[in-house]
Amino acid sequence: MDSYSVHSLLIVAVMAVFTALVRFLPFFAFPEGRKRPKVIIYLGKVLPYALIGMLVVYCFKGVSVFEAPFGVPELLACVLVAALHIWKRNTLISVFGGVIFYMALVQFVFC
């Protein structure tokens, strides 16, 4: 093995260890039966909504309302995602349905 391959494997190994550590750390820090701090409970309630808000802003950041198609595909896909989520209450169905609908609009309708 050359040094480039060893270096690449070491990078992947370190990233895998740290990813696993970040994923498992909450289970060690807050085991079942132990009372969680109020700040952790608060963050668990508000962070999912904050992250969704950030994702929506990120998704719409490149949309121009002054050039065709004026953000129509993005807006329609966003409405579909919201409608699917209200109807089914399933994140995977909502997200995948919105992505498939958006890609169909961009590829076949607003091309």
PyRosetta script that sets phi, psi and omega in degrees:
from pyrosetta import init, pose_from_sequence

init()
pose = pose_from_sequence("MDSYSVHSLLIVAVMAVFTALVRFLPFFAFPEGRKRPKVIIYLGKVLPYALIGMLVVYCFKGVSVFEAPFGVPELLACVLVAALHIWKRNTLISVFGGVIFYMALVQFVFC")
pose.set_psi(1, 137.3)
pose.set_omega(1, 177.5)
pose.set_phi(2, -84.4)
pose.set_psi(2, 170.3)
pose.set_omega(2, -175.0)
pose.set_phi(3, -66.1)
pose.set_psi(3, -29.7)
pose.set_omega(3, 178.9)
pose.set_phi(4, -64.9)
pose.set_psi(4, -43.0)
pose.set_omega(4, 179.5)
pose.set_phi(5, -66.1)
pose.set_psi(5, -42.6)
pose.set_omega(5, 178.6)
pose.set_phi(6, -63.1)
pose.set_psi(6, -43.5)
pose.set_omega(6, 178.8)
pose.set_phi(7, -60.7)
pose.set_psi(7, -44.6)
pose.set_omega(7, 179.8)
pose.set_phi(8, -63.7)
pose.set_psi(8, -43.3)
pose.set_omega(8, 178.7)
pose.set_phi(9, -64.3)
pose.set_psi(9, -38.9)
pose.set_omega(9, 177.0)
pose.set_phi(10, -64.6)
pose.set_psi(10, -40.1)
pose.set_omega(10, 178.1)
pose.set_phi(11, -62.7)
pose.set_psi(11, -45.2)
pose.set_omega(11, 179.4)
pose.set_phi(12, -63.9)
pose.set_psi(12, -41.6)
pose.set_omega(12, 180.0)
pose.set_phi(13, -64.1)
pose.set_psi(13, -44.5)
pose.set_omega(13, 179.5)
pose.set_phi(14, -63.9)
pose.set_psi(14, -43.2)
pose.set_omega(14, 179.1)
pose.set_phi(15, -64.4)
pose.set_psi(15, -38.5)
pose.set_omega(15, 178.5)
pose.set_phi(16, -64.7)
pose.set_psi(16, -42.7)
pose.set_omega(16, 179.5)
pose.set_phi(17, -63.6)
pose.set_psi(17, -47.0)
pose.set_omega(17, -178.4)
pose.set_phi(18, -69.0)
pose.set_psi(18, -34.4)
pose.set_omega(18, 176.2)
pose.set_phi(19, -64.6)
pose.set_psi(19, -45.5)
pose.set_omega(19, 178.0)
pose.set_phi(20, -62.9)
pose.set_psi(20, -40.9)
pose.set_omega(20, 179.3)
pose.set_phi(21, -61.2)
pose.set_psi(21, -45.6)
pose.set_omega(21, -179.9)
pose.set_phi(22, -65.0)
pose.set_psi(22, -36.4)
pose.set_omega(22, -179.8)
pose.set_phi(23, -71.6)
pose.set_psi(23, -37.4)
pose.set_omega(23, -175.2)
pose.set_phi(24, -92.9)
pose.set_psi(24, -16.4)
pose.set_omega(24, -177.3)
pose.set_phi(25, -56.8)
pose.set_psi(25, -43.0)
pose.set_omega(25, 178.8)
pose.set_phi(26, -60.0)
pose.set_psi(26, -32.5)
pose.set_omega(26, 179.3)
pose.set_phi(27, -70.3)
pose.set_psi(27, -30.1)
pose.set_omega(27, 176.9)
pose.set_phi(28, -82.2)
pose.set_psi(28, -36.9)
pose.set_omega(28, -178.1)
pose.set_phi(29, -73.3)
pose.set_psi(29, -34.5)
pose.set_omega(29, -177.8)
pose.set_phi(30, -128.8)
pose.set_psi(30, 74.6)
pose.set_omega(30, -177.2)
pose.set_phi(31, -68.0)
pose.set_psi(31, 161.8)
pose.set_omega(31, 178.6)
pose.set_phi(32, -59.2)
pose.set_psi(32, 134.1)
pose.set_omega(32, 179.1)
pose.set_phi(33, 93.9)
pose.set_psi(33, -19.2)
pose.set_omega(33, 178.4)
pose.set_phi(34, -88.7)
pose.set_psi(34, 136.7)
pose.set_omega(34, -178.4)
pose.set_phi(35, -69.1)
pose.set_psi(35, 131.4)
pose.set_omega(35, -180.0)
pose.set_phi(36, -87.4)
pose.set_psi(36, 145.8)
pose.set_omega(36, 176.3)
pose.set_phi(37, -63.2)
pose.set_psi(37, 151.6)
pose.set_omega(37, -177.7)
pose.set_phi(38, -61.1)
pose.set_psi(38, -34.1)
pose.set_omega(38, -179.1)
pose.set_phi(39, -66.2)
pose.set_psi(39, -35.1)
pose.set_omega(39, 178.8)
pose.set_phi(40, -69.3)
pose.set_psi(40, -41.2)
pose.set_omega(40, 177.2)
pose.set_phi(41, -63.2)
pose.set_psi(41, -42.7)
pose.set_omega(41, 178.6)
pose.set_phi(42, -62.2)
pose.set_psi(42, -47.3)
pose.set_omega(42, 179.9)
pose.set_phi(43, -62.9)
pose.set_psi(43, -35.7)
pose.set_omega(43, 177.6)
pose.set_phi(44, -64.9)
pose.set_psi(44, -25.8)
pose.set_omega(44, 179.1)
pose.set_phi(45, -85.9)
pose.set_psi(45, -37.2)
pose.set_omega(45, -172.5)
pose.set_phi(46, -97.9)
pose.set_psi(46, -27.0)
pose.set_omega(46, -175.7)
pose.set_phi(47, -64.7)
pose.set_psi(47, -39.3)
pose.set_omega(47, 178.7)
pose.set_phi(48, -58.3)
pose.set_psi(48, -41.5)
pose.set_omega(48, 179.2)
pose.set_phi(49, -68.4)
pose.set_psi(49, -38.3)
pose.set_omega(49, 178.2)
pose.set_phi(50, -64.8)
pose.set_psi(50, -40.9)
pose.set_omega(50, 179.6)
pose.set_phi(51, -66.9)
pose.set_psi(51, -40.1)
pose.set_omega(51, 177.5)
pose.set_phi(52, -63.6)
pose.set_psi(52, -42.3)
pose.set_omega(52, 177.0)
pose.set_phi(53, -59.8)
pose.set_psi(53, -42.5)
pose.set_omega(53, 178.1)
pose.set_phi(54, -64.4)
pose.set_psi(54, -39.1)
pose.set_omega(54, 178.6)
pose.set_phi(55, -65.6)
pose.set_psi(55, -39.0)
pose.set_omega(55, 178.3)
pose.set_phi(56, -64.3)
pose.set_psi(56, -45.4)
pose.set_omega(56, 178.0)
pose.set_phi(57, -60.7)
pose.set_psi(57, -43.4)
pose.set_omega(57, 179.2)
pose.set_phi(58, -62.0)
pose.set_psi(58, -40.9)
pose.set_omega(58, -178.7)
pose.set_phi(59, -67.5)
pose.set_psi(59, -32.0)
pose.set_omega(59, -177.5)
pose.set_phi(60, -94.6)
pose.set_psi(60, -0.3)
pose.set_omega(60, -174.2)
pose.set_phi(61, -64.6)
pose.set_psi(61, -29.6)
pose.set_omega(61, -177.2)
pose.set_phi(62, -97.5)
pose.set_psi(62, 5.8)
pose.set_omega(62, -176.9)
pose.set_phi(63, -81.9)
pose.set_psi(63, 130.9)
pose.set_omega(63, 176.6)
pose.set_phi(64, -108.3)
pose.set_psi(64, 122.7)
pose.set_omega(64, 178.4)
pose.set_phi(65, -85.3)
pose.set_psi(65, -1.1)
pose.set_omega(65, -178.7)
pose.set_phi(66, -103.3)
pose.set_psi(66, -5.6)
pose.set_omega(66, 179.3)
pose.set_phi(67, -125.7)
pose.set_psi(67, 145.7)
pose.set_omega(67, 178.4)
pose.set_phi(68, -60.2)
pose.set_psi(68, 140.1)
pose.set_omega(68, 6.3)
pose.set_phi(69, -91.0)
pose.set_psi(69, 21.5)
pose.set_omega(69, 170.8)
pose.set_phi(70, 62.9)
pose.set_psi(70, 25.0)
pose.set_omega(70, 178.3)
pose.set_phi(71, 79.1)
pose.set_psi(71, 10.1)
pose.set_omega(71, -177.9)
pose.set_phi(72, -63.7)
pose.set_psi(72, -46.5)
pose.set_omega(72, 179.9)
pose.set_phi(73, -60.9)
pose.set_psi(73, -40.7)
pose.set_omega(73, -180.0)
pose.set_phi(74, -65.0)
pose.set_psi(74, -43.5)
pose.set_omega(74, -179.9)
pose.set_phi(75, -65.6)
pose.set_psi(75, -43.4)
pose.set_omega(75, 178.4)
pose.set_phi(76, -62.7)
pose.set_psi(76, -42.3)
pose.set_omega(76, 179.1)
pose.set_phi(77, -65.0)
pose.set_psi(77, -39.2)
pose.set_omega(77, 178.5)
pose.set_phi(78, -64.0)
pose.set_psi(78, -42.3)
pose.set_omega(78, 177.6)
pose.set_phi(79, -63.7)
pose.set_psi(79, -41.8)
pose.set_omega(79, 178.3)
pose.set_phi(80, -63.2)
pose.set_psi(80, -42.5)
pose.set_omega(80, 178.7)
pose.set_phi(81, -59.9)
pose.set_psi(81, -45.8)
pose.set_omega(81, 179.5)
pose.set_phi(82, -63.4)
pose.set_psi(82, -44.0)
pose.set_omega(82, -179.6)
pose.set_phi(83, -63.9)
pose.set_psi(83, -44.2)
pose.set_omega(83, 178.5)
pose.set_phi(84, -62.4)
pose.set_psi(84, -39.4)
pose.set_omega(84, -178.6)
pose.set_phi(85, -69.8)
pose.set_psi(85, -38.9)
pose.set_omega(85, 177.0)
pose.set_phi(86, -65.3)
pose.set_psi(86, -38.5)
pose.set_omega(86, -177.1)
pose.set_phi(87, -73.6)
pose.set_psi(87, -52.0)
pose.set_omega(87, -172.5)
pose.set_phi(88, -99.6)
pose.set_psi(88, -20.7)
pose.set_omega(88, -176.0)
pose.set_phi(89, 54.6)
pose.set_psi(89, 40.8)
pose.set_omega(89, -179.2)
pose.set_phi(90, -131.5)
pose.set_psi(90, 114.6)
pose.set_omega(90, -175.5)
pose.set_phi(91, -61.6)
pose.set_psi(91, -42.3)
pose.set_omega(91, -178.4)
pose.set_phi(92, -62.7)
pose.set_psi(92, -44.8)
pose.set_omega(92, 178.5)
pose.set_phi(93, -62.6)
pose.set_psi(93, -42.2)
pose.set_omega(93, -179.1)
pose.set_phi(94, -62.3)
pose.set_psi(94, -50.8)
pose.set_omega(94, -175.9)
pose.set_phi(95, -68.4)
pose.set_psi(95, -50.0)
pose.set_omega(95, -179.0)
pose.set_phi(96, -64.4)
pose.set_psi(96, -39.6)
pose.set_omega(96, 176.8)
pose.set_phi(97, -60.9)
pose.set_psi(97, -43.6)
pose.set_omega(97, 178.4)
pose.set_phi(98, -65.4)
pose.set_psi(98, -41.6)
pose.set_omega(98, -179.8)
pose.set_phi(99, -66.0)
pose.set_psi(99, -45.7)
pose.set_omega(99, 179.7)
pose.set_phi(100, -62.9)
pose.set_psi(100, -42.9)
pose.set_omega(100, 179.2)
pose.set_phi(101, -63.3)
pose.set_psi(101, -44.7)
pose.set_omega(101, 179.5)
pose.set_phi(102, -61.9)
pose.set_psi(102, -46.1)
pose.set_omega(102, -179.5)
pose.set_phi(103, -63.6)
pose.set_psi(103, -38.1)
pose.set_omega(103, 177.0)
pose.set_phi(104, -64.5)
pose.set_psi(104, -41.8)
pose.set_omega(104, 178.6)
pose.set_phi(105, -62.4)
pose.set_psi(105, -46.5)
pose.set_omega(105, -176.7)
pose.set_phi(106, -68.4)
pose.set_psi(106, -37.8)
pose.set_omega(106, -175.9)
pose.set_phi(107, -82.6)
pose.set_psi(107, -32.2)
pose.set_omega(107, -172.1)
pose.set_phi(108, -117.1)
pose.set_psi(108, -28.2)
pose.set_omega(108, -175.2)
pose.set_phi(109, -100.7)
pose.set_psi(109, -51.8)
pose.set_omega(109, -175.9)
pose.set_phi(110, -104.0)
pose.set_psi(110, 43.2)
pose.set_omega(110, -176.9)
pose.set_phi(111, -84.5)
pose.dump_pdb("model.pdb")
